[in-house]
Amino acid sequence: MKKVSFAEFGGPEVLRLIDAEEPHVGPGQVRIAVRAAGVNPVDWRVREGQMLKAHPIELPAGVGLDAAGVVDEVGEGVEDVKAGDHVFGEGFDTYAEYAVMSAWARMPEGLTFEEAAGYPSVVETALRILRESGVRPGQTLLVCGASGGVGSAVLQIARDRGISVIGTAGAANQDYLRSLGAHATTYGEGWPERVRQLGRVDAALDLAGSGVIRELVELTGDPRKVITIADLGAPESGVRFSGVAGSVPDALAEAVGLISRGRLHIPVERSYPLAEAAKAHIDSQAGHARGRRVLVI
């Protein structure tokens, strides 16, 4: 099978499309013929060697966590799906033609493989950081870097829960944020004052890692009310870095419910063939996304 791999840590140029042996399931796992794989910031952080303390890996290594596809192997003890079922979820080395999945759910009706591949990690992260922020219905949440996949999910889930959201993004994405129910403003010089003009901030999320921690602490008045998923230096300011996943099966179940009720939709900004994984990483690192990027197999 074809698989994206890297033999050394470094930039996107270390990614190679190689021929590899097909993986096979163990107990409690399923294998899918991958139709699409989600591209996440954690993928290129792993490729660069940023995550070694939290997630040691041996080289050469595969890439990818999220995927959607067709079940073709079912491990011992798995009873909720069978060969031929369409599923999405999290697995191992999903930038490949076949991948073993550790958590999955049946794809909601009407969702394409490309769309489905963009949900798993994004929704788990969004649900987790909303929980960790402590924000409650009737309060206001500030989301910095709100137009990407996690931001898109946070805005919609918060709206569904009765939480008001102020979102920052580039000028081109202001209408997009408003379409998701947020009060939108641009980042750049003077952004904290623009946020203050939109209202009080009860909690804040940093999704972009663009050096805004000090301002977020000032806006909320308490570092414990700020959560980041992108600034590894934030704990020095008393701000929590959220990097440990919660229950992925629970997150997938909630995602299915939200999608089925029409309360959550994360657009696919761009799709790439498997051979262009390096290009997908370059674009992901550049930011400014509106929704998700996925690889199509």
Protein Blocks (a to p, Z undefined) as FASTA:
>chain_A
ZZdddfbdcdfklpccdddddddddehiacdddfbdcddfklmmmmnopmmmmmgcdddd
dedjbdcdddfbdcehiakbcehiacddddehkbcfbdcdfbdcdddehiafklmmmmmm
mmmmmmmmmmmnopaehiacddehilbmmlmmmmmmmmmnopacdddddfklmmmmmmno
pacddedehklmmmmmnoccfbdcdfkonopmmmmmmmnopaklpccfkbmklmmnopac
dfbdcdfklmmmmmmmmmmnopaccddfbdcdfklmmmmmmmmmngoiehjadddZZ
